[in-house]
Structures are given as structure tokens and as C-alpha cells.
Amino acid sequence: MDSLTQIVLGAAVGEAVLGKKVGNKAMLYGAIAGTIPDLDIFASHFTDTVSALAIHRGFTHSVVFSVLFAPILGWLVSRYEKYKDRKGWSWLFFWALITHPILDAHTTWGTQLFWPLDLRLAFKTIFVIDPLYTLPFLVFLILTMFQKRDSKKRRVYNGIGLTLSTTYLALTFALKSIAFTQFEEALKHQNITYLQIDTRPSPLNTILWNANIETESNYLLGTYSFFDSKEITFESYPKNHELLGDLINDQKVKRMIAISEGWYTIHKLNDQLYFNDLRFGLLSMDPQSQNFAFRYLIDIDASGNVSFIEQEKTQQDGKQLMLDLWERIKGN
């Protein structure tokens, strides 16, 4: 999830653990802990694109990381804070650290919660930024902040924030299930034979859902809004995996395919190959658009070394997508 959401969650968890004993400092340290797992993004400054993608939401988003670093951080804080209970501080850091990857596991990218096992947990029920999750949570956190440390209202407000956000998160599973059923029925009605379906919410909401459907030689992309009145339609994208040729044996290419979980197409433009990660959809709702959210140029230097160069996104892409999404959410 986005940084603001993780700060709010970490602060609320910190308050639940130690708010009664240390007041707003529990929120402060909880908020700090809630951002620590995302420090892995700095890996992109020290390594190549493929390695950085593999590292993201890996070790720092695992149970192992939380177990190892919570007591260390708890000990450090207990050394200079008036409240000296190292165990109490350790519990605060543990719960603030571990709830971060648990929440991230509900997004499309997911997390390696059980690192070092090569297993990425991704429920794909919520977008990385969802105002319906974050804003009510933030409101009740602010209300909590202005209550006295031993006030009953303080615990009530924080409890309401945690309950509302958790309930909404649970509701997204039901919404995903409904959308999945709609896609299944549309495929059946249109006599489309497929291998697998992957569904996820579109940006900023859980009303409009996207689906990737794999067939033998193509991927079908479709959208469904709970306000739709017409049948779901699908856009077909050829896999073009054969365009990789001998590159299919390159280690970086293999790693990139594994990162995308096999949901990728290859697009050739001006004698250059592009790798499109389908899991995050398109930045355009125009038919047959190749403007994928995560699109990489496959670059080969004079020595034959392969690298992936992420293609930049523009502000105009984002603005147009928001306008298109708003129209699509209202129904087809």
C-alpha cells in the first residue's frame, strides 16, 4: 500500500499496543515502524531493474524480518525513552512491522511474507491506493490523537478505525468473488475456452474490476463494474512469446518471467522488443493500447548482456486514465 496508508496503520497499531502507557509516542513509533519495510525500494539505486523488482517486498516484508528487528528496535527505544519496558516496545515494533506486509499481501504485487520461501502472497483484493480504506482510518486516528492518554474515547476511536479498515479489507474478498463470477459467466456465455483467470481491482476503488484471461495463444483483458448493464467484452492481446527467440534462455529474462508470474506479452516496435507485465493493466482504455503500466525495453548491449529498462509514465497518462476510469466505473 502507499506510504500514507502504512503510516496510518502503523500508528493505529502502535496506539493499540502502547497508547495507554506512552500516549502519542506510541503512534509516532508505530508510524515509523510502518514505513520501515518499504526501505527496500532503495535497492533500485544500487542494482539492476530485475534484481530490484525481485528484492521489493521480499526480506523486509517477511515474518523473519519482523521477528529479528522488533526486539532490536524495542531495545534501542527503551534505552532513551522514559518508558523503559523493552518488551512493550518490542511488541509495538513487531505488530507495526508485521501488519505492513500483511496489508501489502492484499495488493496485486503481494509480499514474500514467508521469506526465504520463494512464495509471493498476493490476494489482489485492493489497489495500492484506496481512499475508502485509508480516509476513514485517518479520520479516527486524528480523533484518537487529540484525546487524553487515559481517555476511554481514545481507545474507542482507535478501535473504530481499526475495525472499519479491517472490515472493508474483508469485504474486498466478497467483491472480488462476485466480479470473478461475472467474468466466468461472460466467458462461458461467449464460448471462450481459457486456461486461467486473474482478477484485481482497478486503481483507487473496488467497484471496477479488471481481469486477465489466458488462452493458448492470447491474453484477453476485460473490465467489469458493479454498475454494468451490458455484457462484458474482452480485448485480445497475442502473447508473442516466440519473439524472444534465444533470449528465453537468458537468466534475467527467466527471472523477469517468474516475477510476472507468467502474465506477460512481448511487443515489437521499431526492431526493439518490449516486455509488458500484464498484472498491473494498462494506462489507457483505448482498444489495443500497448501503454501498459509496467512496460520494459529489453536492451542488449554489444557484449550480449540483457537489461530491462522501465518505460517512463507521464502525468498525462495518469490524468487520462483517471478520467477514463471514472466513466467506466459508472457502467458500460
Buried (B, 14 or more C-beta within 10 A) or exposed (E): BEEBBBBBBBBBBBBBBBBBBBBBBBBBBBBBBBBBBBEBEEBBEEEBBBBBBBBBBBBBBBBBBBEEBBBEBBBEBBEEEEBEBBEBBBBBBBBBBBBBBBBBBBBBBBBBBEBEEEEBBBBBBBBBBBEBBBEBBBBBBEBBBEBEEEEEEBBBBBBBBBEBBEEBBEBBEEBBEEBBEBBBEBBEEEEEEBEEBBBBBBBBBBBBBBBBBBBEEBBBBBBBBBEBEEEBEBBEBEBBEEBBEEBEEBEBBEBBBEBBBBBBBBBEEEEEBBBBBBBBBBBBBEEEEBBBBBBBBBEEEEEEEBBBBBBEBEEEBEEBBEEBBEEBBEEB
